[in-house]
Amino acid sequence: MRVLVVEDSVKMAGLLRRGLTEEGYAVDVAASGLEGAWMATEFSYDVLIFDVMLPDIDGFETLRRVREAGTSTPVLMLTARDAVEDRILGLDTGADDYLTKPFAFPELLARVRALARRGPAERAPVLVVDDLRLDSASHRVTRGEIAIDLTPKEFALLECFMRAPGEALSRTRILEGVWDFAFDGDSNVVDVYLRYLREKIDRSFVRSSNETVCGVGSRIRTNWRDR
């Protein structure tokens, strides 16, 4: 899943980026309201996190412009101000949730997960492809009755495939969905993580549900039992 953080504090932005990345999210950061509004309307995100206090236009105005542009991505507002009026203004402008600084990161993470599940098209929290099951809320993956231990990035990669079962995903699409725009590596990282993932979800179970489609990319098959 991809998250946009609009935060002018370098320290706070870094903490949010590092924490969310460690949980498997692809995270982009904007340092101003104008930049954030542009990114939120030009690119696809699962959750937007807006700080209220920004150097040009504030978080409320940023949110207003995003909503006026027709973007319905869930928004979590962050602020150091705990005034009821601020919360009302944020919610009336189109925010979906509100969190006051300082906050515990596990709480922010729980709110981000909840918002991601109720995106514009109501993202299913549990994905099932044949006997493979992924629970995005608990970050739990099972094959049949057996739990599979995945790293956050492996989990994000599997979720990317399971949200488009049977569809061949190109390396570019995988990079855009699992890695952030600041990623400066090359597409070989996809091959590396695909090997890791196949070892855990397929080879360990004598399965072949994830396959390479020559000249296109990779996909999670929905009929591996028939092969």
C-alpha positions as CSV (number, residue, x, y, z in Angstrom):
1,M,0.0,0.0,0.0
2,R,1.1,3.5,-0.8
3,V,1.0,6.4,1.7
4,L,1.7,10.1,1.2
5,V,2.9,12.1,4.2
6,V,2.7,15.9,4.0
7,E,4.9,17.2,6.8
8,D,7.3,20.1,6.9
9,S,9.3,18.9,10.0
10,V,12.2,16.9,8.6
11,K,12.5,14.9,11.9
12,M,8.8,14.0,12.0
13,A,8.6,13.2,8.3
14,G,11.6,10.9,8.7
15,L,10.2,9.1,11.7
16,L,6.9,8.6,9.9
17,R,8.5,7.4,6.7
18,R,10.9,5.0,8.5
19,G,8.1,3.6,10.7
20,L,5.7,3.0,7.9
21,T,8.3,1.7,5.6
22,E,9.3,-0.9,8.2
23,E,5.7,-2.0,8.2
24,G,5.9,-2.6,4.5
25,Y,4.2,0.6,3.2
26,A,5.5,2.5,0.2
27,V,5.9,6.1,1.6
28,D,6.3,9.4,-0.3
29,V,6.9,12.7,1.5
30,A,5.9,16.3,0.6
31,A,7.3,19.2,2.7
32,S,4.6,21.7,1.9
33,G,0.9,21.9,1.4
34,L,1.1,22.9,-2.3
35,E,3.4,20.0,-3.1
36,G,1.2,17.7,-1.1
37,A,-1.9,18.8,-2.8
38,W,-0.3,18.3,-6.2
39,M,1.0,14.8,-5.4
40,A,-2.3,13.7,-3.8
41,T,-4.2,14.6,-7.0
42,E,-1.6,13.4,-9.5
43,F,-0.7,10.0,-8.1
44,S,-2.7,7.2,-6.5
45,Y,-2.4,6.6,-2.8
46,D,-4.2,4.4,-0.3
47,V,-3.9,6.9,2.6
48,L,-3.0,10.6,2.9
49,I,-1.4,11.9,6.1
50,F,-1.6,15.7,6.4
51,D,0.0,17.8,9.1
52,V,-2.1,20.9,10.0
53,M,0.8,23.4,10.3
54,L,2.6,23.7,7.0
55,P,4.8,26.5,5.6
56,D,2.6,27.7,2.7
57,I,-1.0,26.7,2.8
58,D,-2.1,24.8,6.0
59,G,-3.4,21.3,6.2
60,F,-7.0,22.4,6.1
61,E,-6.5,24.3,2.8
62,T,-4.4,21.4,1.4
63,L,-7.3,19.0,2.2
64,R,-9.9,21.4,0.7
65,R,-8.0,21.5,-2.6
66,V,-7.6,17.8,-2.7
67,R,-11.3,17.2,-2.1
68,E,-12.3,19.9,-4.6
69,A,-10.1,18.1,-7.2
70,G,-12.3,15.0,-6.7
71,T,-9.8,12.9,-4.8
72,S,-11.6,10.7,-2.2
73,T,-8.5,9.0,-0.7
74,P,-8.9,8.7,3.1
75,V,-7.1,11.4,5.0
76,L,-5.6,11.4,8.5
77,M,-4.9,14.8,9.9
78,L,-2.0,15.4,12.4
79,T,-1.9,18.4,14.7
80,A,-0.3,19.7,17.9
81,R,-3.5,21.6,18.6
82,D,-6.1,19.8,20.5
83,A,-8.9,22.4,20.1
84,V,-12.3,21.0,19.4
85,E,-12.8,23.7,16.7
86,D,-9.7,22.4,14.8
87,R,-11.1,18.9,14.8
88,I,-14.5,20.0,13.6
89,L,-12.9,22.1,10.8
90,G,-10.7,19.2,9.7
91,L,-13.6,16.8,9.6
92,D,-15.9,19.3,7.9
93,T,-13.3,19.9,5.3
94,G,-13.2,16.2,4.4
95,A,-10.7,14.5,6.8
96,D,-11.5,10.9,7.8
97,D,-9.6,10.8,11.1
98,Y,-7.7,13.1,13.4
99,L,-4.7,12.5,15.6
100,T,-3.1,14.9,18.1
101,K,0.6,15.1,18.6
102,P,2.4,13.6,20.5
103,F,1.0,10.2,19.6
104,A,2.0,6.6,19.9
105,F,3.2,5.2,16.6
106,P,1.2,1.9,17.0
107,E,-2.0,4.1,17.3
108,L,-1.1,5.9,14.1
109,L,-0.4,2.6,12.4
110,A,-3.7,1.2,13.5
111,R,-5.5,4.3,12.2
112,V,-3.7,4.1,8.8
113,R,-4.7,0.4,8.5
114,A,-8.3,1.2,9.3
115,L,-8.4,4.1,6.7
116,A,-6.7,1.9,4.0
117,R,-9.4,-0.7,4.4
118,R,-12.2,1.8,3.8
119,G,-10.7,3.5,0.7
120,P,-12.8,4.7,-2.2
121,A,-13.7,1.2,-3.2
122,E,-13.8,-0.4,0.3
123,R,-10.6,-2.5,0.2
124,A,-11.2,-6.0,1.6
125,P,-9.3,-6.5,4.8
126,V,-8.9,-10.3,4.1
127,L,-7.8,-11.6,0.7
128,V,-8.2,-15.2,-0.3
129,V,-6.8,-16.9,-3.4
130,D,-7.4,-20.7,-3.3
131,D,-5.9,-21.9,0.0
132,L,-3.7,-18.7,0.4
133,R,-5.2,-16.2,2.9
134,L,-3.9,-12.7,3.7
135,D,-5.3,-10.6,6.6
136,S,-4.2,-7.0,6.1
137,A,-5.3,-6.0,9.6
138,S,-3.3,-8.5,11.5
139,H,-0.5,-8.8,8.9
140,R,-1.1,-12.6,9.0
141,V,-0.7,-15.0,6.0
142,T,-1.7,-18.6,6.0
143,R,-1.6,-21.4,3.4
144,G,-4.3,-23.8,4.5
145,E,-4.0,-24.0,8.3
146,I,-0.2,-23.2,8.3
147,A,1.0,-19.7,9.1
148,I,3.6,-18.2,6.8
149,D,6.2,-15.8,8.3
150,L,6.8,-12.9,5.9
151,T,8.9,-9.7,6.2
152,P,6.9,-6.4,5.8
153,K,8.2,-6.0,2.2
154,E,7.3,-9.6,1.3
155,F,3.9,-9.1,2.8
156,A,3.4,-5.9,0.8
157,L,4.4,-7.7,-2.4
158,L,2.0,-10.6,-1.8
159,E,-0.8,-8.2,-1.0
160,C,-0.1,-6.4,-4.3
161,F,-0.5,-9.7,-6.2
162,M,-3.5,-10.9,-4.2
163,R,-5.4,-7.6,-4.9
164,A,-5.2,-8.5,-8.6
165,P,-5.5,-12.3,-8.7
166,G,-4.8,-13.7,-12.2
167,E,-3.5,-10.4,-13.5
168,A,0.1,-10.2,-14.8
169,L,1.8,-7.3,-13.0
170,S,4.8,-5.6,-14.7
171,R,8.0,-4.8,-12.7
172,T,7.1,-1.1,-13.0
173,R,3.7,-1.6,-11.5
174,I,5.1,-3.7,-8.7
175,L,7.8,-1.1,-8.0
176,E,5.1,1.7,-7.9
177,G,2.9,-0.3,-5.6
178,V,5.4,-1.7,-3.1
179,W,8.3,0.7,-3.2
180,D,8.1,4.5,-2.9
181,F,9.0,7.1,-5.6
182,A,12.3,7.9,-4.0
183,F,13.5,4.3,-4.5
184,D,16.8,4.6,-6.4
185,G,17.4,0.9,-7.1
186,D,16.6,-1.0,-10.3
187,S,14.0,-3.6,-11.1
188,N,16.3,-6.5,-10.1
189,V,15.0,-5.9,-6.5
190,V,11.7,-7.3,-7.7
191,D,13.3,-10.5,-8.9
192,V,15.1,-10.9,-5.5
193,Y,11.9,-10.4,-3.5
194,L,9.9,-12.7,-5.8
195,R,12.4,-15.5,-5.1
196,Y,12.0,-14.9,-1.4
197,L,8.2,-14.9,-1.7
198,R,8.0,-18.0,-3.9
199,E,10.3,-19.9,-1.5
200,K,7.9,-19.1,1.4
201,I,4.5,-19.4,-0.2
202,D,5.1,-22.0,-2.9
203,R,8.2,-24.2,-2.7
204,S,7.8,-24.9,1.0
205,F,4.3,-26.2,0.2
206,V,5.1,-27.8,-3.2
207,R,2.9,-25.2,-4.9
208,S,3.2,-23.1,-8.0
209,S,0.7,-20.3,-7.4
210,N,3.1,-17.4,-8.3
211,E,4.4,-17.6,-11.8
212,T,6.3,-15.5,-14.4
213,V,4.5,-14.4,-17.5
214,C,7.1,-14.2,-20.2
215,G,7.5,-10.6,-21.5
216,V,4.9,-9.2,-19.2
217,G,5.7,-9.8,-15.5
218,S,4.4,-12.0,-12.7
219,R,1.0,-13.0,-11.3
220,I,-0.7,-15.0,-8.6
221,R,-2.6,-17.8,-10.3
222,T,-6.1,-18.7,-9.2
223,N,-6.1,-22.2,-10.6
224,W,-2.7,-23.6,-9.6
225,R,-4.4,-27.0,-8.7
226,D,-5.3,-27.4,-12.4
227,R,-1.6,-27.3,-13.5
